[in-house]
Amino acid sequence: MRSLLASAVVLFVILTCSGCGGNSAHFNKSAVLFPVHADSQVVKIQVLPGSQGLAMQVGNRAELTYFNLSGVKTGSFLPDPAPDEVHAFYVWSPDSVILVSHNQLLGYGPHGTAHPISLAGVFGDVVMDDRHPIFSLTDRIYFLANNDRLAMVDLTMVYRYNFHKHTTDGLVAYPKRFSRPVGNPEIPVWTTDGSRLICALPGQPQLLIYDLQNRTEQIVSLKVDSETAGLYYRAGSHEYFRLTRPDANNVFKLQLLKPDFSLAKEIVVSAEDYDPAQAFVAAGDIYLRQQLGAAGEVAFDRIIF
């Protein structure tokens, strides 16, 4: 009986946070281990279309490793020759990949051949980091680019590349105070619901929402506290997971937002246990990276509300 009770405590955790009222949440958690040597490096993860698995990159290495949602390795991708550094990537299928190096986008097909993607219309170098993922919607791919060399023009833009027309156009500009995003911890985090880009701005909890089709934007103020450290779309329910920045007590909140961005549920977790900058959403659940994973593996906890 004592063993069963201990297991129940581990697998079913109830946290009540002060001030949450009826929004405090019950959740289950289970560990998922990925056999990847990452040390303290940033791990970039993309959920493959249809939540069929994950593509994982360690640091800026060119090699991608594929896993299922249980942490079992299913394959890898390493082009030959490989770019020296890969700042971002997008995977449609295990052998259909786009890699972003410092100043070019490279598309790879089933035979591993690199096809440079036209950057006509992009003014400046392509710059990416783990806070700026690539999004692919239908036949277009969205990425961030800016010119970090010319002093007179320092504009950060969201661009989209059209695979049918082979053209690239600037979609919308970031606020000027975020003109140099790479390496800046204060840059906006963003996600997409398939038709809009949703950027969480630093400072007061606000979202800057871009309609990708109509090219319109609006600002939505959130009725929640703390700055946003992560924002993730939960397909199916059309909800969002939001992570706040750690506070003075070194804890942060994991919040579930409704489609209108109002608060549905939240829990409080320790920044000593989890890294709020390392998370992803797959099959409706959010995965938080453990701060102290075992040697030779990357450990996430799958949080199920």
C-alpha positions as CSV (number, residue, x, y, z in Angstrom):
1,M,0.0,0.0,0.0
2,R,2.8,2.4,0.9
3,S,4.5,1.7,-2.5
4,L,1.3,2.4,-4.4
5,L,0.8,5.6,-2.4
6,A,4.4,6.8,-3.2
7,S,3.8,6.1,-6.9
8,A,0.6,8.1,-6.8
9,V,2.4,11.0,-5.3
10,V,5.1,11.0,-8.0
11,L,2.7,10.6,-10.9
12,F,-0.1,12.8,-9.7
13,V,1.0,16.1,-8.3
14,I,-1.2,18.8,-6.9
15,L,0.1,22.3,-6.4
16,T,-1.8,25.2,-5.1
17,C,-0.3,28.6,-5.7
18,S,-1.2,31.6,-3.6
19,G,-3.5,34.0,-5.5
20,C,-4.5,31.5,-8.1
21,G,-8.0,30.8,-6.6
22,G,-10.0,28.6,-8.8
23,N,-7.3,28.5,-11.5
24,S,-4.9,26.3,-9.6
25,A,-4.5,23.1,-11.6
26,H,-4.1,19.4,-11.1
27,F,-1.6,17.8,-13.4
28,N,0.3,14.5,-14.0
29,K,3.9,14.4,-15.0
30,S,6.2,11.7,-16.4
31,A,9.9,11.8,-17.3
32,V,11.0,11.4,-21.0
33,L,14.7,10.9,-21.6
34,F,16.5,11.6,-24.9
35,P,19.9,9.9,-25.3
36,V,21.7,13.1,-26.5
37,H,24.9,14.5,-25.2
38,A,24.1,18.2,-24.7
39,D,25.7,19.2,-21.5
40,S,24.5,22.8,-20.8
41,Q,24.0,23.7,-24.5
42,V,20.7,24.9,-25.8
43,V,18.6,22.1,-27.3
44,K,16.3,23.2,-30.2
45,I,13.3,20.9,-30.8
46,Q,10.7,20.9,-33.5
47,V,7.6,18.8,-33.4
48,L,7.2,17.1,-36.7
49,P,4.0,17.7,-38.6
50,G,1.1,15.7,-37.0
51,S,3.0,15.3,-33.7
52,Q,4.6,12.2,-35.2
53,G,7.9,12.7,-33.5
54,L,10.6,15.3,-32.8
55,A,13.7,16.7,-34.5
56,M,16.3,17.8,-32.1
57,Q,19.4,19.9,-32.5
58,V,22.2,20.5,-29.9
59,G,23.7,24.0,-30.0
60,N,24.4,25.0,-33.6
61,R,25.5,21.6,-34.8
62,A,24.4,20.7,-38.3
63,E,23.3,17.2,-37.3
64,L,19.6,16.6,-36.4
65,T,18.4,13.6,-34.4
66,Y,14.9,12.2,-34.6
67,F,12.9,10.8,-31.7
68,N,9.4,9.6,-31.0
69,L,7.5,11.2,-28.2
70,S,8.7,8.5,-25.8
71,G,12.4,9.4,-26.3
72,V,13.3,6.5,-28.6
73,K,15.7,7.5,-31.4
74,T,14.2,7.0,-34.8
75,G,16.9,8.4,-37.1
76,S,19.2,11.3,-37.9
77,F,20.1,13.8,-40.6
78,L,23.5,15.2,-41.5
79,P,24.1,16.6,-44.9
80,D,27.5,16.2,-46.7
81,P,29.0,18.7,-46.9
82,A,27.4,20.1,-43.8
83,P,27.2,23.9,-43.0
84,D,29.7,25.0,-40.3
85,E,26.8,26.2,-38.1
86,V,23.1,25.8,-38.3
87,H,21.1,28.6,-36.5
88,A,17.7,27.1,-37.2
89,F,16.0,24.3,-39.1
90,Y,12.6,23.0,-40.2
91,V,11.8,19.3,-40.9
92,W,8.8,18.3,-43.1
93,S,9.9,14.6,-43.0
94,P,13.1,12.8,-42.0
95,D,14.7,13.4,-45.4
96,S,13.1,16.7,-46.3
97,V,14.8,19.5,-44.3
98,I,15.6,23.2,-44.4
99,L,18.7,24.4,-42.6
100,V,19.6,28.1,-41.8
101,S,23.2,28.9,-41.7
102,H,24.5,32.4,-40.9
103,N,23.5,34.0,-44.2
104,Q,21.6,31.4,-46.3
105,L,18.7,29.0,-46.2
106,L,19.5,25.5,-47.6
107,G,16.8,23.1,-48.7
108,Y,17.5,19.3,-48.7
109,G,15.4,16.7,-50.5
110,P,15.2,12.9,-50.3
111,H,18.7,12.6,-51.8
112,G,20.4,15.0,-49.5
113,T,21.2,17.6,-52.2
114,A,21.4,21.2,-51.0
115,H,19.4,23.7,-52.9
116,P,20.0,27.3,-51.8
117,I,16.7,29.1,-51.2
118,S,16.4,32.5,-52.8
119,L,16.7,35.4,-50.4
120,A,15.7,38.0,-52.9
121,G,13.8,40.6,-51.0
122,V,15.7,40.0,-47.8
123,F,17.8,42.9,-46.8
124,G,20.6,41.8,-44.5
125,D,21.8,38.6,-43.0
126,V,19.6,35.8,-41.8
127,V,19.9,35.6,-38.1
128,M,18.2,32.9,-35.9
129,D,18.4,31.5,-32.4
130,D,16.5,29.2,-30.2
131,R,13.9,31.9,-29.4
132,H,13.0,32.3,-33.1
133,P,11.8,29.1,-34.6
134,I,10.9,28.6,-38.3
135,F,7.2,28.1,-39.0
136,S,5.9,26.3,-42.1
137,L,2.3,27.0,-43.1
138,T,1.1,25.3,-46.3
139,D,3.6,26.2,-49.0
140,R,5.3,29.0,-47.2
141,I,8.0,29.2,-44.6
142,Y,8.4,32.0,-42.1
143,F,11.7,33.1,-40.6
144,L,13.4,36.0,-39.0
145,A,16.0,38.1,-40.7
146,N,17.7,41.4,-40.1
147,N,20.7,43.5,-41.2
148,D,23.3,43.5,-38.4
149,R,26.1,45.2,-40.4
150,L,24.8,48.4,-41.9
151,A,24.5,51.2,-39.3
152,M,21.9,53.1,-41.3
153,V,19.5,50.3,-41.7
154,D,18.9,48.1,-38.7
155,L,15.5,46.6,-39.2
156,T,14.3,43.2,-37.9
157,M,11.6,41.6,-40.1
158,V,9.5,38.4,-40.3
159,Y,9.9,37.1,-43.8
160,R,8.1,34.4,-45.7
161,Y,9.4,32.3,-48.6
162,N,6.9,31.1,-51.2
163,F,7.9,27.7,-52.6
164,H,5.7,27.9,-55.7
165,K,6.8,31.4,-56.7
166,H,10.3,31.1,-55.3
167,T,10.1,34.6,-53.8
168,T,10.8,36.0,-50.4
169,D,9.0,39.0,-49.0
170,G,9.1,41.0,-45.8
171,L,5.9,40.5,-43.8
172,V,6.1,42.6,-40.7
173,A,8.7,44.6,-38.7
174,Y,9.5,44.1,-35.1
175,P,9.4,47.1,-32.8
176,K,12.7,49.1,-33.2
177,R,13.8,48.3,-29.7
178,F,14.2,44.7,-30.7
179,S,16.3,45.5,-33.8
180,R,19.2,43.3,-32.8
181,P,17.5,40.1,-31.4
182,V,20.3,37.5,-31.5
183,G,21.8,37.0,-28.1
184,N,19.4,39.5,-26.5
185,P,17.5,37.8,-23.7
186,E,14.8,40.5,-23.8
187,I,13.6,39.8,-27.4
188,P,10.0,38.6,-27.8
189,V,9.1,35.0,-27.8
190,W,6.5,33.9,-30.4
191,T,4.3,31.1,-31.6
192,T,1.7,30.5,-34.3
193,D,-1.8,29.2,-34.4
194,G,-1.6,28.5,-38.1
195,S,-3.0,31.8,-39.3
196,R,-1.4,34.3,-36.9
197,L,2.0,35.0,-35.4
198,I,1.6,35.7,-31.7
199,C,4.5,37.5,-30.1
200,A,4.8,38.0,-26.3
201,L,6.4,41.3,-25.6
202,P,8.7,42.0,-22.7
203,G,7.5,44.2,-19.9
204,Q,3.8,44.3,-19.2
205,P,2.1,41.1,-20.3
206,Q,1.1,41.9,-23.8
207,L,0.8,40.0,-27.0
208,L,1.5,41.5,-30.4
209,I,-0.6,39.5,-32.9
210,Y,0.1,39.5,-36.7
211,D,-2.6,38.2,-39.1
212,L,-0.5,36.5,-41.7
213,Q,-3.1,36.7,-44.5
214,N,-4.3,40.3,-44.0
215,R,-1.0,41.6,-42.7
216,T,-2.8,43.4,-39.8
217,E,-1.6,43.6,-36.2
218,Q,-3.1,44.2,-32.8
219,I,-2.0,44.3,-29.2
220,V,-3.8,42.3,-26.6
221,S,-3.2,43.0,-22.9
222,L,-3.2,39.8,-20.7
223,K,-4.9,39.8,-17.3
224,V,-2.0,37.8,-15.8
225,D,1.2,38.9,-14.0
226,S,4.9,38.5,-14.7
227,E,6.8,38.7,-18.0
228,T,6.5,36.0,-20.6
229,A,9.4,33.5,-20.9
230,G,7.7,31.1,-23.3
231,L,4.6,30.9,-25.4
232,Y,3.3,27.7,-27.1
233,Y,0.2,26.9,-29.1
234,R,-1.9,23.9,-28.1
235,A,-3.5,22.6,-31.3
236,G,-6.9,21.0,-31.1
237,S,-8.2,23.0,-28.1
238,H,-6.8,26.2,-29.6
239,E,-5.3,27.1,-26.2
240,Y,-1.8,28.4,-25.3
241,F,0.8,27.4,-22.7
242,R,2.6,30.4,-21.2
243,L,5.7,30.3,-19.0
244,T,6.6,33.3,-16.9
245,R,10.1,34.5,-15.9
246,P,11.4,33.2,-12.6
247,D,10.7,35.6,-9.7
248,A,12.8,36.5,-6.6
249,N,12.0,33.2,-5.1
250,N,13.3,31.4,-8.2
251,V,9.9,30.0,-9.2
252,F,7.8,30.5,-12.3
253,K,4.3,29.8,-13.5
254,L,3.1,27.5,-16.1
255,Q,-0.2,28.8,-17.4
256,L,-2.8,27.5,-19.7
257,L,-4.6,30.3,-21.6
258,K,-7.9,30.0,-23.3
259,P,-8.4,30.8,-27.0
260,D,-9.2,34.4,-26.0
261,F,-5.9,34.5,-23.9
262,S,-7.7,34.6,-20.6
263,L,-6.3,32.4,-17.8
264,A,-7.7,28.8,-17.5
265,K,-5.2,27.1,-15.2
266,E,-1.8,27.6,-13.7
267,I,0.8,25.9,-11.6
268,V,3.9,27.1,-9.9
269,V,7.2,25.2,-10.5
270,S,10.8,25.7,-9.4
271,A,13.4,27.2,-11.7
272,E,15.9,24.9,-9.9
273,D,14.0,21.9,-11.3
274,Y,13.1,23.2,-14.8
275,D,14.5,25.6,-17.4
276,P,11.7,28.0,-18.5
277,A,13.6,28.7,-21.8
278,Q,13.6,25.0,-22.8
279,A,10.1,23.6,-23.5
280,F,8.0,22.3,-26.4
281,V,4.4,21.2,-26.9
282,A,3.5,17.9,-28.5
283,A,0.2,16.0,-28.7
284,G,-1.5,18.5,-26.5
285,D,1.0,18.4,-23.6
286,I,3.9,20.6,-22.6
287,Y,7.4,19.2,-22.0
288,L,9.7,21.1,-19.6
289,R,13.5,20.4,-19.6
290,Q,14.9,19.3,-16.3
291,Q,17.8,21.4,-15.0
292,L,19.7,18.4,-13.7
293,G,19.4,15.6,-16.3
294,A,21.6,12.5,-16.0
295,A,24.9,12.5,-17.9
296,G,24.6,11.6,-21.6
297,E,20.9,12.4,-21.9
298,V,18.5,15.3,-22.2
299,A,15.6,14.9,-19.7
300,F,12.1,16.5,-20.0
301,D,9.1,16.1,-17.9
302,R,5.8,15.7,-19.8
303,I,3.2,17.8,-18.0
304,I,-0.4,16.7,-18.6
305,F,-3.2,19.0,-17.4
